[in-house]
Amino acid sequence: MHVIHNVTAREILDSRGRPTVEAVCDLADGSRGVASVPSGASTGRAEALELRDGDPSRYAGLGCRKAVASVNAALQPALRGRGFDGQQDLDAALIELDGTPNKSRLGANAILAVSLAYARAAAAQRRLPLYRHLAEMAGTGLAWLPRPTINLFSGGKHAGRQAPIQDVLVVPASARTMDEALSMTYAVYMSAAERVARKYGMRLLRADEGGQAPPFPNVESMFEDALGAIEAAGLAPGRDVVLAVDVASTHFHGSSGYDLGAETLTSRGMIERLAQWVEHYRIVSVEDGLAEEDWEHWPALCAALSPRALVLGDDFLCTQPERIRRAIQARAATALLLKVNQVGSLSEALEARDLACQAGWQVTVSARSGETEDHWLADLAVGWQGQQIKIGSITQSERLSKYNRLLQIEAETGLPLAAWPSAAGLRGGGRL
């Protein structure tokens, strides 16, 4: 049992200069956990609610003093001196104290900060690294490190909307270690920077998650430039490095269809276009290929793309167990993008992860566009045995802290990278 001595919170800034919440949990034996929470730019409507101040005179209304007060004035007196048998017990108490379906009273940012800080404190009390504590919480062994999917080019809400889709990512498919994966990605990233300077006549500009954001004339040019950068780095597209894409279709979907700039497509037309991209550019993962409420057509998308590519749900699923259950029943996806702050507590995120795994899905553990230097995400991805991890690009300290933590865990454990699922089926192993 872990007895809470005190919990406190304060407002800090995320990687975009916007406020977020950091919490401290002190246990009765002196063990301490500190954790900060991220926030997203591309957010789904079903996400748990971040509590913001709404005061336009301070941080354009994005302040988090209300969420901090939720911890210091509401959660602290309710939790102080109480003992908890584990994470699920603590999280159940937090959810009960909030008492709303979407954590709108106390704020998901406040609740998650305390949930994470408690996990860190409990791991410290047990003298375990966080990833091992989280593995025991999930009942998983430690067989692999998650394979990184790394932002190369960005558009949409992560950049200047110069292209409708959000991110083109590279997956170091032939890498055997995290060290090798990051080295390969560095070569591609720098090759892409040279290509951008030569082709678009501009210096390196980075989007929210570190991806490069030149003025692409269309979506296809993003893929062509990515393949060109891989080749220029001396690597083989489709063998050494493959592509993934975060389409984020909700953000260019309207009453008339999917607006790709030069044309507007129906849902069926969008599925056909995605299938063409997967075939032509050897794309192995398609995130949010359709809008989050286009439930009618997600099963057709899944049938069209799998098993050639993962059909990955982000805004579509929002790490919400009820949406995941519905998608499993409808055969609407083959992979979950797991973002803990979309649901608001570690226990609920673990339920989402377990549902996906039981259905034979892959799990990609993901950061958000607004991150901090806290690296708990790396421990969680290892402890919960996510097959992939999506942190962002290999620049910016809030991204690098997590990559560096993965390198540290690799050195401690000697774990190999997870294999990408074979084209023969999502349950299989093997590399492309």
C-alpha positions as CSV (number, residue, x, y, z in Angstrom):
1,M,0.0,0.0,0.0
2,H,1.2,3.5,-0.8
3,V,0.1,6.2,1.6
4,I,0.0,9.7,0.2
5,H,1.6,12.4,2.4
6,N,0.9,15.3,0.0
7,V,0.2,16.2,-3.6
8,T,0.8,19.6,-5.1
9,A,0.9,21.2,-8.6
10,R,2.1,24.2,-10.4
11,E,1.8,25.7,-13.9
12,I,4.7,25.3,-16.3
13,L,5.1,25.9,-20.0
14,D,5.1,23.3,-22.8
15,S,7.2,23.2,-25.9
16,R,4.9,25.7,-27.6
17,G,5.2,28.2,-24.7
18,R,1.6,27.4,-23.6
19,P,0.8,26.5,-19.9
20,T,0.5,23.0,-18.7
21,V,0.5,21.2,-15.3
22,E,3.3,19.6,-13.3
23,A,2.4,17.6,-10.2
24,V,4.4,16.3,-7.2
25,C,3.3,13.3,-5.2
26,D,5.0,12.7,-1.8
27,L,4.4,9.3,-0.1
28,A,4.5,8.8,3.7
29,D,7.9,7.0,3.5
30,G,9.5,10.0,1.7
31,S,9.3,8.6,-1.8
32,R,8.5,11.3,-4.3
33,G,7.2,11.4,-7.9
34,V,7.1,14.4,-10.2
35,A,5.4,14.4,-13.6
36,S,4.2,16.9,-16.2
37,V,1.5,16.5,-18.8
38,P,1.4,17.3,-22.5
39,S,-1.4,18.9,-24.6
40,G,-2.4,18.5,-28.2
41,A,-3.0,20.7,-31.2
42,S,-4.8,18.1,-33.3
43,T,-7.5,17.1,-30.7
44,G,-10.4,14.7,-31.1
45,R,-13.9,15.7,-29.9
46,A,-14.0,12.6,-27.7
47,E,-10.9,13.5,-25.7
48,A,-11.1,14.1,-21.9
49,L,-11.2,17.9,-21.2
50,E,-8.2,19.9,-20.4
51,L,-9.2,22.6,-17.9
52,R,-8.1,26.0,-19.1
53,D,-8.6,29.4,-17.4
54,G,-10.4,31.2,-20.3
55,D,-8.9,34.5,-19.2
56,P,-8.0,36.3,-22.5
57,S,-5.6,38.7,-20.8
58,R,-3.3,35.8,-19.8
59,Y,-1.9,33.3,-22.3
60,A,-4.8,34.0,-24.6
61,G,-7.1,32.1,-22.2
62,L,-4.9,29.0,-22.1
63,G,-3.7,29.4,-18.5
64,C,-3.8,26.4,-16.2
65,R,-4.3,28.0,-12.8
66,K,-7.8,26.4,-12.5
67,A,-6.3,23.0,-13.1
68,V,-3.5,23.7,-10.6
69,A,-6.1,24.8,-8.1
70,S,-7.9,21.5,-8.7
71,V,-4.9,19.7,-7.4
72,N,-3.9,22.1,-4.6
73,A,-7.4,22.9,-3.3
74,A,-9.5,19.8,-4.2
75,L,-7.4,16.7,-4.7
76,Q,-4.8,17.5,-2.0
77,P,-7.1,17.5,1.0
78,A,-9.0,14.5,-0.3
79,L,-5.9,12.4,-0.9
80,R,-3.6,13.4,2.0
81,G,-3.1,10.6,4.5
82,R,-5.0,8.0,2.3
83,G,-3.5,4.7,1.4
84,F,-3.9,3.1,-2.0
85,D,-3.3,-0.5,-3.1
86,G,-2.1,0.6,-6.5
87,Q,-2.6,2.7,-9.6
88,Q,-6.1,1.5,-10.3
89,D,-7.2,2.3,-6.8
90,L,-5.7,5.8,-6.9
91,D,-7.1,6.5,-10.4
92,A,-10.6,5.4,-9.4
93,A,-10.5,7.8,-6.5
94,L,-9.5,10.7,-8.8
95,I,-12.3,9.8,-11.3
96,E,-14.8,9.7,-8.4
97,L,-13.7,13.0,-7.0
98,D,-14.2,14.6,-10.5
99,G,-17.5,13.0,-11.0
100,T,-18.0,14.0,-14.7
101,P,-17.9,11.8,-17.8
102,N,-15.0,13.8,-19.4
103,K,-13.2,15.1,-16.3
104,S,-14.5,18.6,-16.9
105,R,-14.8,19.6,-13.3
106,L,-11.3,19.1,-12.1
107,G,-9.7,18.8,-15.6
108,A,-8.0,15.8,-17.3
109,N,-4.7,17.7,-17.1
110,A,-4.9,17.9,-13.3
111,I,-6.0,14.3,-12.9
112,L,-3.4,12.9,-15.2
113,A,-0.6,14.9,-13.6
114,V,-1.5,13.4,-10.2
115,S,-1.9,9.9,-11.7
116,L,1.5,10.0,-13.3
117,A,3.2,11.6,-10.3
118,Y,1.8,8.8,-8.1
119,A,3.1,6.2,-10.5
120,R,6.6,7.7,-10.3
121,A,6.4,7.9,-6.5
122,A,5.2,4.2,-6.3
123,A,8.1,3.1,-8.5
124,A,10.5,5.1,-6.3
125,Q,9.2,3.4,-3.2
126,R,9.7,0.0,-4.8
127,R,13.1,1.0,-6.0
128,L,12.2,0.1,-9.6
129,P,12.8,2.1,-12.8
130,L,9.5,3.4,-14.0
131,Y,9.3,1.1,-17.1
132,R,9.6,-2.0,-14.9
133,H,6.9,-0.6,-12.5
134,L,4.6,0.1,-15.4
135,A,5.3,-3.4,-16.9
136,E,4.2,-5.0,-13.6
137,M,1.1,-2.8,-13.6
138,A,0.3,-4.0,-17.1
139,G,1.3,-7.6,-16.5
140,T,3.7,-7.6,-19.5
141,G,7.1,-8.9,-19.8
142,L,9.9,-6.9,-21.4
143,A,10.6,-8.3,-24.8
144,W,11.4,-5.3,-27.0
145,L,11.7,-1.6,-27.4
146,P,9.1,0.2,-29.5
147,R,10.2,0.9,-33.0
148,P,10.2,4.7,-33.6
149,T,8.1,6.4,-36.3
150,I,9.7,9.8,-36.7
151,N,8.4,13.0,-38.2
152,L,10.2,14.2,-41.3
153,F,7.7,16.6,-43.0
154,S,4.7,18.4,-41.5
155,G,1.7,20.3,-42.7
156,G,-1.8,20.7,-41.3
157,K,-2.3,22.0,-37.8
158,H,1.3,21.2,-36.8
159,A,2.7,23.6,-39.4
160,G,1.3,26.4,-41.6
161,R,-1.4,24.3,-43.4
162,Q,0.8,24.5,-46.6
163,A,-0.3,20.9,-47.1
164,P,-3.6,19.4,-45.8
165,I,-2.2,16.3,-44.3
166,Q,-0.4,16.6,-41.0
167,D,2.8,14.5,-41.0
168,V,4.9,12.3,-43.2
169,L,7.0,10.1,-41.0
170,V,10.0,7.8,-41.5
171,V,10.3,4.3,-40.0
172,P,13.8,2.9,-39.8
173,A,12.7,-0.6,-40.8
174,S,16.1,-2.3,-41.1
175,A,17.4,-0.9,-37.8
176,R,18.1,-3.5,-35.1
177,T,18.7,-1.1,-32.2
178,M,17.4,2.3,-31.1
179,D,20.8,3.7,-31.6
180,E,20.9,2.5,-35.2
181,A,17.3,3.8,-35.8
182,L,18.2,7.3,-34.6
183,S,21.4,7.4,-36.6
184,M,19.6,6.4,-39.8
185,T,16.9,9.0,-39.1
186,Y,19.5,11.7,-38.6
187,A,21.0,10.9,-42.0
188,V,17.6,11.2,-43.7
189,Y,16.6,14.3,-41.8
190,M,19.8,16.2,-42.8
191,S,19.5,14.9,-46.3
192,A,15.9,16.3,-46.3
193,A,17.1,19.7,-45.0
194,E,19.6,19.9,-47.9
195,R,16.9,19.0,-50.4
196,V,14.5,21.6,-48.9
197,A,17.2,24.3,-49.2
198,R,17.9,23.4,-52.8
199,K,14.4,22.8,-54.0
200,Y,12.4,25.4,-52.1
201,G,15.1,28.0,-51.5
202,M,14.5,28.2,-47.8
203,R,16.3,27.5,-44.6
204,L,15.3,24.8,-42.2
205,L,12.0,25.6,-40.5
206,R,10.4,23.3,-38.0
207,A,6.8,22.6,-37.1
208,D,5.4,21.9,-33.6
209,E,6.9,18.4,-33.4
210,G,10.2,19.2,-35.2
211,G,9.2,18.1,-38.7
212,Q,10.4,20.3,-41.7
213,A,7.7,22.4,-43.3
214,P,8.6,23.8,-46.7
215,P,5.8,25.1,-49.1
216,F,4.9,21.8,-50.7
217,P,2.7,22.3,-53.8
218,N,0.7,19.1,-53.0
219,V,0.6,16.0,-50.8
220,E,2.4,13.8,-53.3
221,S,5.4,16.2,-53.2
222,M,5.7,15.4,-49.5
223,F,6.1,11.7,-50.2
224,E,8.4,12.2,-53.2
225,D,10.7,14.5,-51.2
226,A,10.7,12.0,-48.4
227,L,11.7,9.2,-50.7
228,G,14.3,11.4,-52.3
229,A,15.8,12.2,-48.9
230,I,16.1,8.6,-48.0
231,E,17.9,7.8,-51.2
232,A,20.2,10.7,-50.9
233,A,21.1,9.5,-47.4
234,G,22.4,6.3,-49.0
235,L,19.5,4.2,-47.8
236,A,16.9,2.1,-49.7
237,P,13.3,3.2,-49.5
238,G,11.0,0.3,-48.8
239,R,13.8,-1.7,-47.3
240,D,15.9,0.3,-44.9
241,V,13.5,3.1,-44.3
242,V,9.7,3.1,-45.0
243,L,7.1,5.8,-44.8
244,A,4.1,6.4,-42.5
245,V,1.5,9.2,-42.7
246,D,-0.6,11.1,-40.2
247,V,-3.4,12.2,-42.5
248,A,-5.5,13.9,-39.7
249,S,-8.5,14.0,-42.1
250,T,-10.9,15.5,-39.6
251,H,-9.2,18.8,-40.1
252,F,-9.9,19.1,-43.8
253,H,-13.2,17.3,-43.8
254,G,-16.4,19.4,-44.3
255,S,-19.9,19.0,-45.5
256,S,-18.8,18.8,-49.1
257,G,-16.1,16.1,-48.4
258,Y,-12.4,15.9,-48.0
259,D,-10.7,19.1,-49.2
260,L,-7.2,18.2,-50.5
261,G,-6.7,21.7,-52.0
262,A,-6.9,21.1,-55.7
263,E,-9.9,18.7,-55.3
264,T,-12.6,17.6,-52.9
265,L,-13.1,13.9,-52.4
266,T,-16.0,11.9,-51.1
267,S,-15.3,9.3,-48.4
268,R,-15.0,6.6,-51.1
269,G,-12.7,8.8,-53.1
270,M,-10.5,9.5,-50.1
271,I,-10.2,5.7,-49.4
272,E,-9.2,5.2,-53.1
273,R,-6.6,8.0,-52.8
274,L,-5.1,6.6,-49.6
275,A,-4.9,3.1,-51.2
276,Q,-3.0,4.7,-54.2
277,W,-0.6,6.4,-51.8
278,V,0.0,3.2,-49.9
279,E,0.7,1.2,-53.1
280,H,2.8,3.8,-54.8
281,Y,4.9,5.1,-51.9
282,R,5.1,1.8,-49.9
283,I,3.4,3.5,-46.9
284,V,3.2,1.1,-43.9
285,S,0.9,3.1,-41.5
286,V,-2.0,5.4,-42.2
287,E,-3.2,7.4,-39.2
288,D,-6.7,9.0,-39.2
289,G,-7.2,8.4,-42.9
290,L,-10.9,9.4,-42.5
291,A,-12.6,11.9,-40.2
292,E,-13.2,11.0,-36.6
293,E,-17.0,10.6,-37.0
294,D,-17.0,9.0,-40.5
295,W,-17.8,5.7,-38.9
296,E,-19.8,4.5,-41.9
297,H,-16.6,4.3,-44.1
298,W,-13.9,3.3,-41.6
299,P,-14.5,-0.4,-42.2
300,A,-14.1,0.1,-45.9
301,L,-10.9,2.0,-45.3
302,C,-9.6,-0.9,-43.1
303,A,-10.5,-3.5,-45.8
304,A,-8.8,-1.4,-48.5
305,L,-5.5,-0.8,-46.7
306,S,-4.8,-3.8,-44.4
307,P,-2.7,-5.8,-44.2
308,R,-0.4,-3.6,-46.4
309,A,-0.6,-0.8,-43.9
310,L,-1.7,-0.3,-40.3
311,V,-5.0,1.5,-40.1
312,L,-4.3,3.6,-37.1
313,G,-6.9,5.5,-35.0
314,D,-6.0,8.7,-33.2
315,D,-8.8,11.3,-33.2
316,F,-11.0,8.5,-34.4
317,L,-10.5,6.5,-31.1
318,C,-9.2,9.2,-28.7
319,T,-7.8,6.3,-26.4
320,Q,-11.4,5.9,-25.2
321,P,-12.3,2.3,-24.4
322,E,-15.9,2.6,-25.6
323,R,-14.8,3.9,-29.1
324,I,-12.2,1.2,-29.3
325,R,-14.8,-1.5,-28.6
326,R,-17.0,-0.1,-31.3
327,A,-14.1,0.0,-33.8
328,I,-13.2,-3.6,-33.0
329,Q,-16.7,-4.8,-33.5
330,A,-17.0,-2.9,-36.8
331,R,-13.5,-4.0,-38.0
332,A,-12.7,-0.3,-38.5
333,A,-9.0,-0.2,-37.5
334,T,-6.0,-2.4,-36.9
335,A,-4.0,-0.2,-34.6
336,L,-4.4,2.3,-31.7
337,L,-2.5,5.5,-31.3
338,L,-2.3,5.6,-27.5
339,K,-2.2,9.1,-26.0
340,V,-2.7,9.0,-22.2
341,N,-4.0,12.5,-21.9
342,Q,-6.8,11.8,-24.3
343,V,-8.4,9.7,-21.6
344,G,-6.9,11.3,-18.6
345,S,-5.5,8.6,-16.3
346,L,-3.0,5.8,-16.5
347,S,-5.6,3.1,-15.6
348,E,-8.0,4.1,-18.3
349,A,-5.2,4.3,-20.8
350,L,-4.1,0.8,-19.8
351,E,-7.7,-0.5,-20.4
352,A,-7.6,1.0,-23.9
353,R,-4.2,-0.6,-24.5
354,D,-5.4,-4.0,-23.3
355,L,-8.5,-3.9,-25.5
356,A,-6.4,-3.1,-28.6
357,C,-4.0,-6.0,-27.8
358,Q,-6.7,-8.5,-27.2
359,A,-8.1,-7.6,-30.6
360,G,-4.8,-8.4,-32.2
361,W,-4.1,-4.7,-33.0
362,Q,-0.8,-2.9,-32.9
363,V,-0.3,-0.1,-30.3
364,T,1.7,3.1,-31.1
365,V,2.4,5.1,-28.0
366,S,2.3,8.8,-28.9
367,A,3.5,12.1,-27.6
368,R,1.6,15.3,-28.3
369,S,2.4,18.5,-30.1
370,G,2.7,20.4,-26.8
371,E,5.3,18.4,-24.8
372,T,7.6,19.0,-21.9
373,E,11.1,17.6,-21.1
374,D,9.6,14.9,-18.9
375,H,10.4,11.5,-20.4
376,W,7.8,9.2,-18.7
377,L,6.4,8.4,-22.2
378,A,9.5,6.4,-23.1
379,D,9.1,4.3,-19.9
380,L,5.4,3.8,-20.6
381,A,6.0,2.6,-24.2
382,V,8.6,0.1,-23.0
383,G,6.7,-1.0,-19.9
384,W,3.4,-1.5,-21.8
385,Q,5.2,-3.1,-24.7
386,G,3.9,-0.7,-27.5
387,Q,5.1,-2.0,-30.8
388,Q,5.8,1.6,-32.0
389,I,6.4,5.0,-30.5
390,K,5.7,8.3,-32.1
391,I,7.5,11.1,-30.3
392,G,8.1,13.7,-33.1
393,S,11.3,14.5,-35.0
394,I,14.9,14.2,-33.7
395,T,15.2,17.8,-32.8
396,Q,14.0,19.9,-29.8
397,S,14.6,19.0,-26.2
398,E,11.1,17.9,-25.4
399,R,11.5,15.2,-28.1
400,L,15.1,14.4,-27.5
401,S,14.5,13.8,-23.8
402,K,12.3,10.8,-24.7
403,Y,14.7,9.5,-27.4
404,N,17.6,9.8,-24.9
405,R,15.6,7.9,-22.3
406,L,15.0,5.1,-24.8
407,L,18.7,4.9,-25.4
408,Q,19.3,4.7,-21.7
409,I,16.7,1.9,-21.3
410,E,18.3,0.1,-24.3
411,A,21.7,0.3,-22.5
412,E,20.2,-1.0,-19.3
413,T,18.2,-3.9,-20.8
414,G,19.7,-4.8,-24.1
415,L,16.2,-5.2,-25.6
416,P,15.9,-5.3,-29.4
417,L,13.5,-3.1,-31.4
418,A,10.1,-4.5,-32.0
419,A,9.6,-6.0,-35.5
420,W,7.2,-4.3,-37.8
421,P,4.2,-6.6,-38.5
422,S,4.6,-8.6,-41.7
423,A,2.2,-8.1,-44.6
424,A,0.9,-11.6,-43.9
425,G,-1.0,-10.4,-40.9
426,L,-0.9,-8.0,-38.0
427,R,-0.2,-10.7,-35.4
428,G,3.0,-11.9,-37.2
429,G,6.6,-10.7,-36.9
430,G,9.2,-10.0,-39.5
431,R,10.5,-6.9,-41.3
432,L,9.5,-5.4,-44.6
